[in-house]
Amino acid sequence: MLRRRTFGRVAGMILGGFALLAAGAAQAEWPERPITLIVPWGAGGGTDATGRMIGSLLEKELGQPVNVVNRTGGSGVVGHSAIANAKPDGYTLGVITVEVGMMHWAGLTDLDHMSYTPIALYNADPAGLQVRADSPYQSAAEVIDAIKANPGKYKGSGTGQGGIWHLALAGMLNDAGIEPAAVPWVPSKGAAAGLQELAAGGVDFVTCSVVEAAALIDAGKVRSLAIMGDERLGAFPDVPTLKESADLDWKLAAWRGLAGPKGLPEEVTGKLVPAFEKVWKSAEFQKFMEDRGFGLVWKPEAEFATWMSESDAGLGSVMKAVGLAK
């Protein structure tokens, strides 16, 4: 009887130990505390808007708060560096953008697409050419003619020096046979700031996505003359392509994706990727994106890595052609 009792106590202790170990393992599962989601561009722009929606929906899937933090500056270098240099434990993620394939070509940083763990590409938007509502120009062709006739007279904006929207304008001018420097670039902390400067009369053109200009277009302060894509956008059917408006073949799109610092463990990506896919496919996210005209694209992990590699090579080639590569 004594031996049976002793054995029972020992067995109970062993089972209790296993239970404690199991409880400890369960507590250690990611995520067990709030997550920071870094947006490398200013509040009010497209990256900020989509990042905040993703953060809100991810909270529901992961069961932890997702705190969105804007880290601006350096033409995207500050925020992208904060993502890349974070501890790879899954508690700091970020929205990385097309500038990842540009900043290193411009000599601003050593970071490139290999500095991150790709989670998924979720959006791509072609650049647009915006003017003030009271601008005399009714088409991209008229803008091109005016610049040819008065090089140096007009100013452009939409992002930092050497940023994606700067490249959009430089590439358009290059394709039209105009020296890109013919339109001096006024750096801004993203599209929202550039558009406000446009509406205030500080600059003459802003090259950014039409989506980012939508609020000022609806307010009657800005007009969009063309998009730099293959076809018109469903949300903006009256805005022609650059090919239609000025017979130019130049195309450029911004893209956005979710990523973490290089070296995220499988236990994080294995849970994060399917959670983010559920967010992307949700009716709420799809409606949010479609209502605002954001282009919906889904490319997880390896596909996103390939996309970034191809984008990097293409952007480098264009930046060299227009003299923006160092």
C-alpha positions in Angstrom: 0.0 0.0 0.0 2.8 2.4 0.9 4.6 1.7 -2.3 1.5 2.3 -4.3 1.0 5.6 -2.5 4.6 6.6 -3.1 4.4 5.7 -6.8 1.2 7.6 -7.1 2.8 10.7 -5.6 5.8 10.4 -7.9 3.6 9.9 -10.9 1.6 12.9 -9.9 4.7 15.0 -9.6 5.9 13.9 -13.0 2.6 14.6 -14.6 2.4 17.9 -12.9 5.8 18.8 -14.2 4.8 18.0 -17.7 1.7 20.2 -17.2 3.8 23.1 -16.1 6.2 22.6 -19.0 3.2 22.5 -21.4 1.8 25.7 -19.9 5.1 27.4 -20.2 5.4 26.4 -23.9 1.9 27.7 -24.5 2.7 31.0 -22.9 5.9 31.4 -25.0 4.0 31.0 -28.3 4.2 34.1 -30.5 2.7 36.6 -30.0 2.5 37.0 -26.3 2.7 40.8 -26.2 1.9 43.8 -28.4 3.5 44.2 -31.8 4.9 47.4 -33.3 4.1 48.0 -37.0 6.5 50.6 -38.5 5.2 52.8 -41.4 8.2 54.5 -43.0 6.1 57.4 -44.4 4.1 60.2 -43.0 0.5 60.1 -41.7 -2.2 60.7 -44.3 -0.5 59.0 -47.2 -1.4 55.7 -48.8 1.2 53.6 -46.9 0.0 55.0 -43.6 -3.7 54.3 -44.5 -3.1 50.7 -45.5 -0.7 50.1 -42.7 -3.3 51.2 -40.1 -6.0 49.1 -41.6 -3.7 46.1 -41.6 -2.7 46.7 -38.0 -6.3 46.9 -36.9 -7.3 43.7 -38.7 -4.1 41.8 -37.6 -5.0 42.5 -34.0 -8.1 40.4 -34.4 -6.3 37.5 -36.0 -3.3 37.5 -33.6 -5.0 38.4 -30.4 -2.5 41.1 -29.5 -2.5 44.9 -30.0 -0.7 46.1 -33.2 0.7 49.6 -32.6 1.3 51.5 -35.8 4.3 53.9 -35.6 5.3 56.4 -38.3 9.1 56.7 -38.7 9.8 59.2 -41.4 12.8 60.9 -42.9 15.7 60.3 -45.2 13.5 59.5 -48.2 12.3 56.4 -46.4 15.7 55.4 -45.0 14.8 56.1 -41.4 11.7 53.9 -41.3 13.1 51.1 -43.4 16.2 51.0 -41.3 14.2 50.7 -38.2 12.4 47.7 -39.6 15.6 46.0 -40.9 17.6 46.7 -37.7 14.9 45.5 -35.2 15.3 42.3 -33.2 14.0 39.4 -35.4 11.5 38.2 -32.8 8.3 39.1 -34.5 7.5 42.0 -32.3 8.6 44.6 -34.8 7.2 44.4 -38.3 6.8 47.0 -41.0 5.3 48.1 -44.3 8.1 48.1 -46.8 7.7 50.0 -50.0 9.2 50.2 -53.5 11.9 52.5 -52.2 13.7 49.5 -50.9 14.7 48.9 -54.5 15.8 52.5 -54.9 17.5 53.8 -51.8 20.7 51.9 -52.2 21.0 52.8 -55.9 20.8 56.4 -54.8 23.6 55.9 -52.4 21.4 56.7 -49.3 21.9 53.3 -47.5 23.2 49.8 -47.9 19.8 48.3 -47.2 18.1 46.4 -50.0 15.4 43.8 -50.3 17.7 41.1 -48.9 17.7 43.0 -45.6 14.2 41.8 -44.7 12.1 38.7 -44.1 9.3 39.0 -46.7 5.8 38.2 -45.5 3.6 39.2 -48.4 3.1 41.9 -51.1 -0.4 43.3 -50.8 -0.6 46.3 -53.1 0.7 47.9 -56.2 -0.4 51.3 -57.6 0.8 53.2 -60.8 2.0 56.7 -60.5 -0.3 59.6 -61.6 0.4 63.2 -62.8 -1.5 65.7 -60.7 -2.0 69.5 -61.1 -4.0 72.1 -59.2 -7.7 72.4 -60.1 -7.1 75.8 -61.6 -4.2 74.7 -63.7 -4.5 75.6 -67.4 -3.3 72.2 -68.4 -5.9 69.6 -69.4 -3.6 66.7 -70.5 -0.2 65.3 -69.9 0.7 66.3 -73.4 0.1 69.9 -72.6 2.3 69.6 -69.5 5.1 68.1 -71.6 4.8 70.9 -74.1 4.9 73.6 -71.4 8.0 72.1 -69.8 9.8 71.9 -73.2 9.0 75.5 -73.8 10.0 76.7 -70.3 12.7 74.4 -68.8 13.3 75.3 -65.1 10.1 77.3 -64.7 8.0 74.5 -63.1 8.5 72.6 -59.8 7.5 69.1 -59.0 7.0 67.2 -55.7 5.5 64.1 -54.1 8.2 62.5 -52.0 11.9 62.9 -51.0 14.7 63.5 -53.4 15.3 60.3 -55.4 12.1 58.7 -54.1 9.6 56.7 -56.2 7.4 59.6 -57.2 10.5 61.7 -58.1 11.6 58.8 -60.3 8.1 58.8 -61.8 8.5 62.4 -63.0 12.1 62.0 -64.1 11.3 58.9 -66.1 8.3 60.6 -67.7 10.5 63.5 -68.8 13.3 61.2 -69.9 10.8 59.3 -72.1 9.6 62.6 -73.6 13.2 63.6 -74.5 13.4 66.2 -71.8 16.3 66.5 -69.3 14.8 65.5 -65.9 16.4 68.5 -64.2 14.1 70.7 -66.3 11.6 70.4 -63.5 13.3 71.1 -60.2 12.2 68.7 -57.5 10.9 70.0 -54.1 11.4 67.2 -51.5 8.4 66.4 -49.2 7.6 63.9 -46.5 5.4 61.8 -48.7 2.5 62.3 -51.2 0.2 64.0 -48.7 2.6 66.8 -47.9 3.5 67.2 -51.6 -0.2 67.5 -52.5 -0.9 70.1 -49.9 2.0 72.1 -51.3 0.5 71.7 -54.8 -2.9 72.9 -53.6 -1.3 75.9 -51.9 0.5 76.9 -55.1 4.1 76.0 -53.9 4.7 73.5 -56.7 3.2 72.9 -60.2 3.0 69.1 -60.5 2.8 66.2 -58.1 3.6 62.7 -59.3 2.0 60.2 -56.9 -0.7 57.5 -57.1 -4.2 58.8 -57.9 -5.4 57.1 -54.7 -3.3 59.3 -52.6 -4.7 62.4 -54.4 -8.3 61.2 -54.2 -9.3 63.3 -51.2 -8.1 66.6 -52.8 -9.5 65.6 -56.1 -12.9 65.0 -54.4 -12.5 68.4 -52.7 -12.0 70.1 -56.0 -8.5 71.3 -55.3 -6.5 68.9 -57.5 -6.9 67.2 -60.9 -5.3 64.0 -62.2 -4.2 64.1 -65.8 -2.8 60.7 -66.4 -1.6 57.4 -64.8 1.7 55.7 -65.6 0.2 52.2 -66.0 -0.9 49.8 -68.7 -4.6 50.5 -68.3 -7.0 52.9 -66.6 -7.9 52.3 -63.0 -11.4 50.9 -62.2 -11.8 53.4 -59.4 -10.8 56.3 -61.7 -12.1 55.4 -65.2 -11.9 59.0 -66.4 -8.1 59.3 -65.9 -6.3 58.2 -69.1 -3.0 56.4 -69.2 0.1 58.4 -70.0 0.2 56.6 -73.4 -3.4 57.8 -74.1 -2.7 61.3 -72.8 0.8 62.0 -74.2 1.8 59.1 -76.3 4.5 58.1 -73.8 5.3 54.5 -72.9 6.7 55.3 -69.5 5.2 53.2 -66.7 6.0 53.0 -63.0 4.1 51.6 -60.0 4.6 51.9 -56.2 4.1 48.8 -54.2 3.7 47.9 -50.5 4.3 44.7 -48.6 4.5 43.4 -45.0 7.9 42.3 -43.8 10.1 41.9 -40.8 13.8 42.1 -40.1 16.0 39.4 -41.7 16.0 36.2 -39.8 12.4 36.0 -38.5 11.9 32.5 -37.0 9.6 29.9 -38.7 7.3 30.0 -35.6 6.6 33.6 -36.4 6.3 33.5 -40.2 4.3 30.2 -40.0 1.6 32.0 -38.0 1.9 35.5 -39.5 1.7 34.6 -43.2 -1.7 32.8 -42.9 -3.0 35.4 -40.5 -2.1 38.2 -42.9 -3.6 36.2 -45.8 -6.9 36.1 -43.9 -6.7 39.8 -43.4 -6.0 40.5 -47.1 -8.9 38.2 -48.2 -11.4 39.6 -45.6 -14.4 41.5 -47.0 -13.4 44.5 -44.8 -9.9 44.8 -46.2 -11.0 44.2 -49.8 -13.7 46.9 -49.5 -11.3 49.3 -47.9 -8.8 48.9 -50.7 -11.3 49.0 -53.5 -13.2 52.0 -52.2 -10.0 54.0 -52.2 -8.7 52.6 -55.5 -5.7 50.8 -54.1 -4.5 48.0 -56.4 -4.9 44.6 -54.7 -2.0 42.1 -55.3 -1.2 39.0 -53.2 2.3 37.5 -53.3 3.5 35.7 -50.2 7.0 35.0 -49.0 9.0 33.5 -51.9 6.9 35.2 -54.6 7.3 38.5 -52.8 11.1 38.0 -52.6 11.2 37.4 -56.4 9.0 40.5 -57.0 11.4 42.6 -54.9 14.5 41.2 -56.7 13.0 42.0 -60.1 11.8 45.5 -59.0 15.3 46.2 -57.6 17.0 45.3 -60.9 14.4 47.3 -63.0 14.6 50.4 -60.8 18.4 50.4 -60.8 18.4 50.3 -64.6 16.0 53.3 -64.9 17.8 55.3 -62.2 21.0 54.9 -64.1 19.4 56.0 -67.3 18.0 59.2 -65.7 21.1 60.0 -63.7 19.7 59.3 -60.2 22.0 56.3 -59.4 25.2 56.9 -57.5 
